[in-house]
Amino acid sequence: MGSGKADEVGMEKEKVLTVMKEAGKPLKAGEIAELSGLDKKTVDKVMKDLKKDEAIVSPKRCYWEPR
């Protein structure tokens, strides 16, 4: 019980990172949402976790790329 939500978040993180890697350039959250098919609120939440985990970096304001 409860692990379903954790699995979903893990899959969302993986999807966001995959989109960022495949783009080959820094992206804004809105672009990531569009390319991944995820809701922008979901992308914002996932990116917050990825920033905390230091899995993504910002080369310029509002743009993000995988570390």
HUTASUL-V158746 format. One record per helix or strand. SS is the DSSP state (a for helix, b for strand). FROM is the first residue (numbers start at 1). TO is the last residue. If there is no record, write none. Layout:
ss = <SS,SS>
from = <FROM,FROM>
to = <TO,TO>
This chain:
ss = <a,b,a,a,b,b>
from = <3,27,29,40,56,63>
to = <23,27,36,52,60,66>
